[in-house]
Amino acid sequence: MYERKYTSDIGADDVGKKVLLYGWVHEVRDLGGVVFVLLRDREGIIQLTCPKKRNPEITKRARKVRRESVVRVVGEVKEEPKAPGGYEVLPDEFEVLNEADAPLPLDVAEKVPAELDTRLDARFLDLRKPRIQAIFRIRHQMLQSVRDFLTSEGFIEVNTPKIVSTATEGGTELFPISYFEREAFLNQSPQLYKQVLMGAGFEKVFEIGPIFRAEEHNTVRHLNEAISIDIEQSFTDHEGVMKVLERLINRVYTDVVEKCEKYLNWAGVKLEIPEIPFQRVTYDEAVEIIKKRGEEISWGEDFSTPALKLLAEEFDSHYYIVDWPTEIKPFYAMPYENEPEISKTFDLMAGSLELASGAQRIHLPDLLEKMISQKGLNPESFEFYLSAFRYGMPPHAGWGLGADRLLMSILKLKNIREAVIFPRDRTRLTP
């Protein structure tokens, strides 16, 4: 028995030895007396060279095999500078484990371009492309780095409910579901639960999990199901968690650069690690910059995409927009004591793309209940949440960071659907 090897593991030590390979037929080139098969596995591509004079039966099989068929190969490794990776394998065994149908709904070799919708319809094939698979190998490292960093900072990973009875932030952007005899919704954020955990004495928590927004956006930046990276921390303020966030971003970039060189090459991306601390601009300053660049905006408005694109021209890398009007932020954002119309809030931006939003939270029950009412919400609907504030809630702050958007910004993807294996948007429920 031979031990299976990935294509990328084959090197000088294997020359003259036999190896076992599994993978997909990427391409076949028939030159008459010799057939070349490019075999692809998740780590790369290697050339199988099948001369007719060496083994006519294997050459015949290789000539007939369809692209994307799954094969098992045992063969001898030879050096070949012209082959991918500098090595080729001369098969002694060539077994077709599963023959692919023809024609293919999508060209994995990418010689024939396809629109994104076509690619998503045949996503299982699209994901076989090295360039696309690289996205999700980098995503794996990104999430691993997030977990490692937050754990090293003393945060405890938690999982909060995704089926809830109350809106996190009010509004109508919720997916209702049938929950026996009761009304329920898919959760739009773990916000209320992670704050309750501050009252439970956990002090530092994080969660990586799905959030659901019933927004009818159909843009390159929005999805209806997304993965959010959330933290909450006691005995700190918005400044404290902003420092955690920028250190996290720096760590993710550093790890991806150091550990994902092959996949960055597959994706055709060269990364620069952002320097910290990130630049800052207040909401008031941002309004003035946008006005000077010719966009109409009134104080108290949220920023439109065109406005954010104008603002982004001022910055070379990541930056914070801080001190937002209290009126346009959620009820749990802490206002400044001496200027209550301004809140201790921030958004982290990468160019014109919002990556994260956070704040120091209100920890005083009377003020929190007042703010809930001012937003037109009923405090009785938030009783489970408010009760945690009446028996010793510490000061705390936190943020939510979009994992899909973070990956989109790292790899400079043009559409957020590229960053999600099976995206869910206004029109897509399958695959």
Residue, then its C-alpha position, 0 to 999 in steps of 0.5 A: m500500500y502506498e501513502r496518499k500524497y497531495t500534489s503540493d507535497i511531491g518534491a525531490d525526495d519522491v523522484g524515482k519513487k511511486v506515489l498514490l494520488y487522488g483528485w479530479v481530471h483538470e485537463v487532458r491533452d492528447l498528442g497521439g503517442v503520449v497523453f498528458v493529464l493534469l490532475r488537480d486536488r485541493e492543494g494544487i495540480i500535477q502532470l500525469t504523463c502517459p506514453k503509449k509505449r509504456n502502458p497502452e491500456i493506461t494511455k487509452r484510459a487517459r485519452k478517454v477520461r472526461r474532465e472533472s472525473v475523479v481518479r486514483v493514480v499510482g505512479e513514479v515521480k520524475e523531474e520535469p521542469k516544464a510541468p506544473g510544480g517541476y515534477e510529473v508522474l508516470p502512472d502504473e495504475f489509473e482508476v476512474l472512481n467516478e466519471a463526470d457527465a459532459p458537457l460541464p455546466l461550468d468550465v473549472a479550468e476558467k478558459v470560458p468565463a461565466e457570470l456570477d449567477t451561473r457560477l453560483d448555480a453550479r457552485f460545487l464546480d465553481l469551488r473546485k477552481p483553485r482561484i475560488q478555493a483559495i478564497f475559502r482557505i484564506r477565510h479559514q485562516m482568517l477565522q482561525s486567527v480571530r479565535d486565536f487572537l481573542t482567546s489570547e486576549g482573555f475572551i470566552e467564546v459563547n453561542t447565543p440563540k438564533i431564534v428569538s421573540t424580540a427584535t434586537e434593535g427594533g424595526t421591521e427587518l426581521f425574518p418571522i418564523s413559525y415557532f409552535e404557537r408563538e411568534a418568533f424571529l431569526n436573530q439579527s444580532p447577538q447584541l442583547y445576549k452578549q450584554v446580558l453575559m456582562g451582567a452574568g460576570f463573564e467580563k469578556v465574550f466573543e461569538i462567531g455566528p450567523i445573523f439574519r437581516a430581512e432587508e431587501h437590498n440587492t447590492v454587492r455589499h449586502l446579504n440576508e444571512a451573514i457571519s458576524i464576529d462579535i465581542e463584548q467586554s466589561f470595565t472598558d469603554h468604546e476606546g478600549v474595544m476599538k484598540v482590541l478591534e484594530r489589533l485583531i485586524n492587524r493580526v488577521y492580516t499578519d497571519v494571512v500574509e505569513k501562512c497563506e502565501k500559496y492561496l494569495n498567489w492563487a487568488g492573485v492578491k498581494l497584501e499589505i499589513p495595515e499599520i495601527p493605530f487606525q486613523r480617526v475622523t469624527y462624524d462632524e468632520a466626515v460631514e464637512i469632508i463630504k460637503k466639500r467634495g460636492e455631496e449634499i448631506s445634512w447633520g444627523e443623516d447616515f452616510s450614503t454609499p456615494a458619500l462614503k466613497l467620497l470620504a474614503e478618498e481621504f484615507d489610505s487604509h482602515y479608519y474609524i468614523v467616531d462620535w455619531p449622532t445618538e439619534i441614528k444609533p441603536f438604543y443601547a449606545m451610550p450618549y456623552e454625558n455633557e453632549p447627549e446628542i452625540s454617542k460613544t460610537f464608532d464604525l470601522m471602515a475599509g475604504s467605503l466599506e463598513l466592516a464593523s460597528g461598536a459602542q460603549r453601551i448603556h449600563l444604567p437601567d433607567l437610562l436604558e429604559k428611557m432610550i428604548s422608549q425614545k426609539g418608539l419601542n416597548p420596554e416590556s418587550f425587552e424585560f429579559y434584557l432589562s432585568a439583567f441591568r437591575y442587579g449589578m451590570p458593569p460598564h461595558a462596550g463591544w462591537g460587531l464585525g462582518a466576517d464576510r465583509l472583512l474577507m471581501s476587503i482583504l481579498k479586494l473582492k467586488n461582490i460579497r457573494e464571492a466571500v460566502i460558500f453558499p450566499r443568501d440574498r433577496t433572490r437566492l435560496t439555493p443551492 
